[in-house]
Every structure is written in C-alpha cells, then in structure tokens.
Amino acid sequence: MKTLKIMRWIIALLLVGLSVFYICLSTGKQSSVPYLATKFKSKLSLTGDYNSLITVKDTLITLQESIRFTRSALDTFVKNQYIKTDQVGIKKMKRSAEQGSDAVDSIDYYQSARDSYIGSLVNRGWINTQTTNDAYRLKRLRKIPYKMGFFSKTKIIAVPLLFTAKNMDSVIQINKDKSLVHFDSPAAVNYILSPASVISMIAGQGSVIETYPFARRQNLLDESNNEVFHFRPRDINGNFFDGHEVKSTTINLKLLNPYYNNFIGRKVVDWSVIKILSWTLTTLAALFADKLKSRFLNPLVDKIFMYFKSGKHTKAK
C-alpha cells in the first residue's frame, strides 16, 4: 500500500514537471528567419548531373554533393567563358582577327582552360574524382552545425547547394520581417541541373516540418526509422526560360524542437497553455480519484444529505 502511494506521487510529480516543461515550450518563439530563394547570377550556363544527400541530425546537417558534366559541355563553356570574356584561366589569350579560329580550336589551349576551371572548383572545396576522357566528376562534403534554442519551438536552417554563397546572414538580417527573400548569388556559371540529377534528404521522423522548395516525403521509413525526402531538380536550378517559378539553389528546412519529436511531444505540439493545464488537472484528478472521493466528495455528499434530511432548507411558514 505504501509503495502504491509512493508510485502515485512520483507519477504526479512527473506529470506536473512535464506540464511545466511543455508550457514553457508552447510559449517559446517560432523561428522568424525568412526562407531564401537564390539563383546564380550568370548569363553563362553549364548543364550537368548533380547528386546530393542531405542528412539532418539534432545539431548537424551533413551535405554530400557531386557534380558530373561532359567534356563537350565544358568545352562549350570554355569557349564562352574563357576565350570570349577571358574572365578565368590563362590571361592575355584573347581571340583576335590574326589568330582566326586557330586559338579557339587549339587543343592545348582547351586543355589549359579545362584544367584552370577544374582547379577553380578544387579551390572551392571540390575533389576531382573519377574523371574520364568524356566526363568530369567532382564531389564535396560539407558540414553545417546549428543549435536549437532550448525553449524554441522551431528553427529554420538554410542549406546552400552547389556554388551558392555560404554566408547569408546579412541578407537575413535586412529582410527578417519577410517570409521569403529572392536574391542572386554571384557565380561564374549558372549550373543547370539535368533531369537525371538526384537531390535527397534523410531526417529523423517528424523532425522536418516544412521545406522550401517543396520536397516529396517518401511514405516508407528507412531501416533507421528516418524519413526520406526528394527534391525535384527543376525546383533547385532548372532552365530559367522554362517558365517554372519555384527555383532556389538554397534549400530551407523548418526543424521541430527535438523535445517535441517524441510520443508525448507529438501529442501536445499544437496544444495551448490552457489545454495543457486542463489535461494536467484532469489527469491528476483521475490519479487521486479515491483520495478526492474520501476527503472531499463523500463529506460534501454527507453534508448535503444531512441538510436536506434535517429540513433546514425549507422556508419557515
């Protein structure tokens, strides 16, 4: 009997503690950071495959990227970017009337320009791997640490892909009163994703509330009970002349506080303070129903019964 009383009080204290904790969470701030819709600011384009896997953990987002483009696509880009504009690569090798087409068709020059462009990618963290005579393939691993406020309900994280500028704090600060901000990210090339590109994301079940651009959520969980999301390549960086409105080389994630991502948290995530208090009082009343009955309800019923039995409720004639 004594053990039962102790257990009941322990449960009551846990209920009160959980209620206070989730009341604090429910009054916590929602993230007011705007979604960022970015595109590359370049008139020159290079089309190729792009594969990325975004892994979302409680304090870290890991981004594994790879790009693959054909040698012919790079040669076209070389002709437009290096020879005609001479912005990157070997200097003072502009095409002239005296050179005619020899400079443009020079095998040595093309190879030098290709090497220069690949070198510029390597300097930005890309690793040259599995390059063949027909295609180039590079990969990169990036880690984005973040911290969820203890009593914050949600947090918005911006994940820049490809060549998108990493530090966008100033843009966010200027536009913090907006929900969506469009801006151009400086880049030497507008890298257009081919239809064969694959952009996926893995996150703990229920941890990602919303994404921008929209990601299709896979119905089945993986073997670790993670949710799998898929983004459409044309939503990331498709052809800007195809009339498709939603394009962003930055993926925006609205994350839920991990304390909500559990059995109890998922039940109360949308509850107000009044509803949490009502549920707590009702549960405590049920837990101590016998005590309430013996100490309050039974004496009250007895008093009412004696009152009516004595006839004191009748008016004097």
Buried (B, 14 or more C-beta within 10 A) or exposed (E): EEEEEEEBEEEBEEBEEBBEBBBEBBEBEEBEBBBBBBBBEBEBBBBBBBBBBBBBBEEEBBBBBBBBBBBEBBEBBBBBBBBEEBEBBEEEBEBEEEEEEEBBEBEEBBEBBBEBBBEBBEEEEBEEEEEEEEBBBBBBEBEBEBEBEEBBBBBBBBBBBBBBBEEBEEBBEEBEEEEEBEBEBEBBBBBBBBEEBBBBBBBBEBBBBBBBBEBEEBEEEEEEEBBBBEBBBBBBBBBEEEEEEEBBBBBBBBBBBBBBBEEEBEEBBEBEEEEBEEBBEEBBEEBBEEEBEEEEEEEEEEEEEEEEEEEEEEEEE
